[in-house]
Amino acid sequence: MNDSQSARRYARAIIETAANTQAVREELTEIVAAFKANPALLESLSNPGIPAPNKKAIVAGVFPGLSAPLPRLFEMLIDAARVALLPEIAMRYRNEWNSRNNVHAAKVVTAMALDEASADSVKKAIERAVSGTVEMETRVDSSLVGGLKVEVDGHLFDGTVKARLKALRQQLL
């Protein structure tokens, strides 16, 4: 079984056994953020030279009070020497949770930073279009000139000036 399949199975098992799936989702997000902020943490938990009881103590010290079944997940991953799977498990869990709760991930790229009112307006428009809740991530790309590019659930909607100019160039040539 490859790592991707394993991560999917772990994620499904967690979502099936968690009492508070929202809390588990948030905690997994925080754990992955901690790994990104401190790569040495993930390296030490993945290091075969460090005994499993020491790794479990590190987890208990760094991530106290995790919701069930996350402490058990850490134990299993440490015992199987598969802690490096945790970021992918978290991603798979988030995707499964989003699917079950009609939450859509949207990435919005604009030429200029959106103020709070504009961001809220864009989010509401996307929510109407997908008939669900949207978690929106925004990014600025000044090369777009104007407009915005929205990616929701793998579908790209490009309403940027850059894209329009490119389409116009294609028509003229």
C-alpha positions as CSV (number, residue, x, y, z in Angstrom):
1,M,0.0,0.0,0.0
2,N,1.4,3.4,-0.9
3,D,1.6,6.4,1.4
4,S,-1.3,8.1,-0.3
5,Q,-3.6,5.2,0.3
6,S,-2.4,4.9,3.8
7,A,-3.0,8.5,4.5
8,R,-6.5,8.3,3.1
9,R,-7.2,5.3,5.3
10,Y,-5.9,6.9,8.4
11,A,-7.9,10.1,7.7
12,R,-11.1,8.1,7.2
13,A,-10.5,6.1,10.4
14,I,-10.0,9.3,12.3
15,I,-13.1,11.0,11.0
16,E,-15.2,7.9,11.7
17,T,-14.0,7.6,15.3
18,A,-13.7,11.3,16.3
19,A,-16.3,12.6,18.7
20,N,-15.7,16.2,17.6
21,T,-14.6,16.1,14.0
22,Q,-14.3,20.0,13.8
23,A,-11.9,20.1,16.8
24,V,-9.8,17.3,15.3
25,R,-9.7,19.2,12.0
26,E,-8.5,22.3,13.7
27,E,-5.9,20.4,15.7
28,L,-4.5,18.7,12.7
29,T,-4.2,22.1,11.0
30,E,-2.3,23.4,14.0
31,I,0.0,20.3,14.1
32,V,0.9,20.7,10.4
33,A,1.5,24.4,11.0
34,A,3.8,23.5,13.9
35,F,5.7,21.1,11.6
36,K,6.1,23.8,8.9
37,A,7.2,26.4,11.4
38,N,9.7,23.9,13.0
39,P,10.9,21.3,10.5
40,A,13.2,19.9,13.1
41,L,10.2,18.7,15.1
42,L,9.0,16.5,12.2
43,E,12.6,15.4,11.6
44,S,13.0,14.3,15.2
45,L,9.7,12.4,15.2
46,S,10.7,10.7,12.0
47,N,14.3,9.9,13.1
48,P,14.8,6.1,13.6
49,G,17.6,6.8,16.0
50,I,15.3,8.3,18.6
51,P,13.4,5.7,20.7
52,A,9.6,5.5,20.3
53,P,9.0,6.4,24.0
54,N,11.0,9.5,23.6
55,K,9.1,10.5,20.5
56,K,5.8,9.9,22.4
57,A,7.0,12.1,25.2
58,I,7.9,14.9,22.7
59,V,4.4,14.7,21.2
60,A,2.8,14.8,24.7
61,G,4.9,17.8,25.6
62,V,4.4,19.7,22.4
63,F,0.8,18.9,21.7
64,P,-0.9,18.5,25.1
65,G,-4.7,17.9,25.3
66,L,-5.3,16.6,21.8
67,S,-8.8,15.4,21.0
68,A,-9.4,11.7,20.6
69,P,-8.3,9.9,18.5
70,L,-5.2,12.1,17.7
71,P,-3.1,10.8,20.7
72,R,-3.7,7.2,19.5
73,L,-2.9,8.2,15.9
74,F,0.5,9.6,17.0
75,E,1.2,6.4,18.9
76,M,0.4,4.3,15.8
77,L,2.4,6.5,13.5
78,I,5.4,6.5,15.8
79,D,5.3,2.8,16.3
80,A,5.1,2.2,12.6
81,A,7.8,4.8,11.8
82,R,5.3,6.7,9.6
83,V,5.1,10.1,11.3
84,A,6.1,11.8,8.1
85,L,2.6,10.9,6.8
86,L,0.9,13.3,9.2
87,P,0.8,16.3,6.8
88,E,-0.9,14.2,4.1
89,I,-3.2,12.6,6.6
90,A,-4.2,16.1,7.7
91,M,-4.9,17.2,4.1
92,R,-6.9,14.0,3.4
93,Y,-8.9,14.5,6.7
94,R,-9.6,18.2,5.8
95,N,-10.8,17.1,2.3
96,E,-13.0,14.4,3.7
97,W,-14.4,16.7,6.4
98,N,-15.1,19.4,3.8
99,S,-16.9,16.9,1.6
100,R,-19.1,15.7,4.4
101,N,-19.9,19.2,5.6
102,N,-20.5,20.9,2.2
103,V,-17.4,23.2,2.7
104,H,-15.5,24.2,-0.4
105,A,-11.9,25.5,-0.5
106,A,-11.5,28.5,-2.6
107,K,-8.3,30.2,-3.7
108,V,-8.7,33.8,-4.8
109,V,-5.8,35.6,-6.6
110,T,-6.2,39.3,-7.2
111,A,-4.1,42.1,-8.6
112,M,-4.4,44.1,-5.4
113,A,-5.1,43.2,-1.8
114,L,-8.8,42.9,-1.0
115,D,-10.2,44.9,1.8
116,E,-12.4,43.1,4.3
117,A,-15.7,44.2,2.7
118,S,-14.5,43.2,-0.8
119,A,-13.2,39.8,0.5
120,D,-16.6,39.2,2.2
121,S,-18.4,40.1,-1.0
122,V,-16.3,37.7,-3.1
123,K,-16.8,35.0,-0.5
124,K,-20.6,35.4,-0.5
125,A,-20.6,35.3,-4.3
126,I,-18.6,32.0,-4.3
127,E,-20.9,30.6,-1.6
128,R,-24.0,31.3,-3.7
129,A,-22.3,29.7,-6.8
130,V,-21.4,26.5,-4.9
131,S,-24.4,26.4,-2.6
132,G,-22.3,25.8,0.4
133,T,-19.8,27.2,2.9
134,V,-16.5,28.5,1.5
135,E,-13.1,28.7,3.2
136,M,-11.3,31.3,1.2
137,E,-7.6,31.8,0.8
138,T,-6.5,35.0,-0.9
139,R,-3.2,35.9,-2.6
140,V,-2.0,39.0,-4.5
141,D,-0.3,38.7,-7.9
142,S,0.4,42.2,-9.3
143,S,1.1,40.7,-12.8
144,L,-2.7,40.1,-13.2
145,V,-3.2,43.9,-13.9
146,G,-6.8,43.7,-12.6
147,G,-9.7,41.4,-11.9
148,L,-9.5,38.1,-10.0
149,K,-8.8,34.5,-10.5
150,V,-10.9,32.0,-8.4
151,E,-10.2,28.3,-8.0
152,V,-12.9,26.2,-6.3
153,D,-12.8,22.5,-6.0
154,G,-10.4,22.2,-8.9
155,H,-12.3,24.5,-11.2
156,L,-10.6,27.7,-12.3
157,F,-12.5,30.9,-13.1
158,D,-10.2,33.5,-14.6
159,G,-11.7,36.9,-14.8
160,T,-8.4,38.8,-14.8
161,V,-7.4,41.5,-17.2
162,K,-4.3,39.5,-18.1
163,A,-6.5,36.5,-19.2
164,R,-8.8,38.8,-21.2
165,L,-5.9,40.4,-23.0
166,K,-4.5,37.0,-23.8
167,A,-7.9,35.9,-25.2
168,L,-8.1,39.0,-27.2
169,R,-4.6,38.5,-28.6
170,Q,-5.6,34.9,-29.6
171,Q,-8.6,36.2,-31.5
172,L,-6.7,38.9,-33.3
173,L,-3.9,36.5,-34.4
